């Protein structure tokens, strides 16, 4: 199914200018933008992959990862195709990158109503838009998220945060929780390694766009958690990771930060991230952030503690969670309380 594209301007010679992300692709008729998703047919913007779902699975919410939003719950995860970045270490490149090269990506067509029906069938009160980059499917997100809200289903966004202010605000207005990638803290890395350079040779600050997206999501009362994949030879210096910490802390010290260990994939062949380094950064970050978690490494260091009495609120081992340390929120409250001291926790329901 093709759908008319939003967030664009029509230019001369049947060219359209896509305004969804900072690339602002100029797309001739018969072509697609850099994301491989947003196209032009006879001077009109189209989304030929509208409703093309590459994966559908019931996941633990912790897999997104979201640790402070409805812990212990299962969420219906819908995957897409294409991406507006070109991360050479992409761990979902089979679905994120073939579409941008014009190749076929396996999947099935689902209308927003089909996805809502699938969530209800699985008795899931949440849908995650995830796996590849959902923001480049803005039209489907807006349609599906609106319908989900109508049915009392929460919308969860797992994203690179690479969207301009207007579409970002519209999508975030329908978003309940988001895990946003902060891939590094370098405009140069975003531009030259992660694919943030447009064809006319002018660098567009994808980096600043991502920072603005995180700030905007927080200001709109979206539950936000941030993930940084620690990639050797890319962002694995203490100084750069400290900058990530300082940025997150400048918004809210209670935002959970997920440090994730990299493994070789796609075009990046550096050795896997040293688990000891992940733990070192976690300990450094904990001096400035209240909640820091380490992913993709063995260990038992991802429990959540009460900020008042230090009791264990949530005990985690892999994706298994014990939430017996949480007490139900009082009527009208958004956050769980500590089962031991009764204090309000940062864990949202």
Buried (B, 14 or more C-beta within 10 A) or exposed (E): EEBEBBBBEEEEEBBBBBBBBBBBBBBBBEBBBBBBBBBBBEBBBBBBBBBBBBBBBEBBBBBBBBBBBBBBBBBBBBBBBBBBBBBBBBBBBBBBBBBBEEEEBEBEEBBBEBBBEBBBEBEBBBBBBBBBBBBBBBBBBBBBBEBBBEEEBBBBBBBBBBBBEEBBBBBBEBBBBBBBBBBBBBBEBBBEBBBBBBEEEEBBBBBEBBBBBBBBBBEEEBBBBBBBBBBBEBBBBEEBBBBBBEBBBEBEEEBBBBBBBBBBBBEBEBEEBBBEBBBEBBEBBEEBBBBBBBBBBEEEBBBBBBBBEEBBBBBBEEEEBBBEBBBEBEEEEEBBBBBBBEBBBBBBE
